[in-house]
Amino acid sequence: MKEIIDKLNALIIQQKSLDFIEDLPEGLYEQYFRNHQAEGLNVDKHRWYETTLSVYKLEEGLLGVTSVTDLFSEQSSVDDIYHTLEFHEVEEIPSITYKIKK
């Protein structure tokens, strides 16, 4: 898995749209991003934008991608943020949550 992460990070993929899949070089989607597991994790809010983690399942393990997922300024575009996609190996941690009973 480390080799995959290193390979993807070495590409230095600049994010230009909210759907980072559009910014991937040709062929990467089919190779690594077809099996989507989760999104909206590890929210990190900055002054003008927010990044979150999306998770994809590979044979080798779980691949995480940190990308810009929200903009807080109407005058900004994702291209203005100069964000480079970050790839990580992630692990699944089961958790319990609660909601109000109706």
N, C-alpha and C positions, 0 to 999 in steps of 0.2 A: 504493500500500500504506500510505503514511503516513496518509492520510485514514481508512482503515479502523481502523488502530491507535489513532489519536486519538479516533475515534468510540467504540470499545469501551472505552478507558480512561476516557473522560468519563462513562460510565455508572456508574462506581464500584460494581461488583457485589461485594457482600459474600458470601464463601463461607460456606455453612452446612452443607454435607455433603461427604464425601470425594469423591464424584463431582460435580465442579463443574458438569457439564452440567445437573444438576437445578436449579442456581441461576441459570441464564441466563434472561433475559426471553424471553417467548414469541416465536418466529420467528427468534431468533438461531442456534439449532442448525442449522436447515435452510439458513440463509444462509451460515454460516461454518465449521461444525464437522462436516460430514458425511464429509469425506475425511481420516480419521485417518492420520498417517504414523508417528509415534513417540511414546513416552512414557518417563517415568523418567529424563530427562536433566537435567544440571546439578543434582544433588542438593545441597540446602542444609539441613544439620541444625541445628536449634535445640534448646534445652533440652527443650521439651515436644512438638515437632512437627518435621516435615520437609516441605520444598517441593521440587517437581520441575517440569520443563518438559515439556509435551506439545506436539506439532507437528501442524499441520493444513495441507493443501495447498489453496490457492485459485488461481484463474486469475491473480491479481495477484502471487502469490509464496507464501512459507511464513509461516504465522502461528503464533507460539509463545504458550503460556499457562502462566504460573507459578501453581501452585495447591498447597494443602496436600494431601499424599497419604498421610501417616502420622502417627499420634498416639502419643506415648510414655507418656502418663498415662491410666490407666483412668478417672480421675475427670473427664477433659476431653472436650469434644466440639469439633468443628470450629468451631461457633458461638462457643466460648469464646476462640478464637485471634484473632478480629477481623481476619481476613485478607481483603484486597481482591484480587480476581483482577487479575493484571498481564498485559497483552498486549504482544507484541514481534514485530518482524519478525526472522526468523531465516534463516540460510543453511545449506545442506547442505555438510558437509565430510567427504568420504570418509576413512575411517581403516582401519588394519589392526589386527586383534586376534589373539591366540594362545590356544590351549587345549591341554590335555594330551591327547596322542594315546592312544587306547585300543586 
